[in-house]
Amino acid sequence: DGGITQSPKYLFRKEGQNVTLSCEQNLNHDAMYWYRQDPGQGLRLIYYSQIVNDFQKGDIAEGYSVSREKKESFPLTVTSAQKNPTAFYLCASSIQGRDQPQHFGDGTRLSIL
Amino acid sequence: DQQVKQNSPSLSVQEGRISILNCDYTNSMFDYFLWYKKYPAEGPTFLISISSIKDKNEDGRFTVFLNKSAKHLSLHIVPSQPGDSAVYFCAASANTGGFKTIFGAGTRLFVKA
């Protein structure tokens, strides 16, 4: 059964620590995305990748980093430079093409201790 | 600045009636629009889309209307069912925006039995 998996569902971070959110897909999609959702706001694009070993910054990339070493995986690291990391993070994938609908994981909620 | 606006945070409708969810956009370069539906604790799922060369697209109980001159689109659900209760996100992309899709803040629909 194809899909996109985010783990963990809930994550807690201490001040000054980096934390990595996992995103894996078995849909054979080339494109993958990371979004952040805050209360009362839409999904804001952090990073996206159109193909393995390539990725681009989205609208709010500061304080985040990604890698795309495998087609199936697109992990997001929230670094200590991200001043307000508490949010709901969504990963998505799609066939290449901006008119292709994105398939989303169920998200990871990150909180600062 | 919000390029995609969903001005109604919530909407309540009686079962069997029509639900109309509205979305306004400011970027005249947007030419492809999508609606996503999100249940609690799950990621958004694609619902329906429309290209700017059309003014209407229908899929079962769901119809999206696009008014380019007004930069407005709406999602009609007829008849509404309790299972339609969810958050609905409007999204848009531009031919000049690469793979970026801009999302609205969402409208929470309550369908009362």
Chai-1 contact restraints between the chains, C-beta under 6 A:
chainA,res_idxA,chainB,res_idxB,connection_type,confidence,min_distance_angstrom,max_distance_angstrom,comment,restraint_id
A,G40,B,A105,contact,1.0,0.0,6.0,A-B,restraint_1
A,Q41,B,A105,contact,1.0,0.0,6.0,A-B,restraint_2
A,G42,B,F103,contact,1.0,0.0,6.0,A-B,restraint_3
A,G42,B,G104,contact,1.0,0.0,6.0,A-B,restraint_4
A,G42,B,A105,contact,1.0,0.0,6.0,A-B,restraint_5
A,L43,B,F103,contact,1.0,0.0,6.0,A-B,restraint_6
A,Y48,B,F99,contact,1.0,0.0,6.0,A-B,restraint_7
A,L90,B,G43,contact,1.0,0.0,6.0,A-B,restraint_8
A,R98,B,S93,contact,1.0,0.0,6.0,A-B,restraint_9
A,R98,B,F99,contact,1.0,0.0,6.0,A-B,restraint_10
A,D99,B,Y32,contact,1.0,0.0,6.0,A-B,restraint_11
A,P101,B,F46,contact,1.0,0.0,6.0,A-B,restraint_12
A,F104,B,G43,contact,1.0,0.0,6.0,A-B,restraint_13
A,F104,B,P44,contact,1.0,0.0,6.0,A-B,restraint_14
A,G105,B,G43,contact,1.0,0.0,6.0,A-B,restraint_15
A,D106,B,E42,contact,1.0,0.0,6.0,A-B,restraint_16
A,D106,B,G43,contact,1.0,0.0,6.0,A-B,restraint_17
A,G107,B,G43,contact,1.0,0.0,6.0,A-B,restraint_18
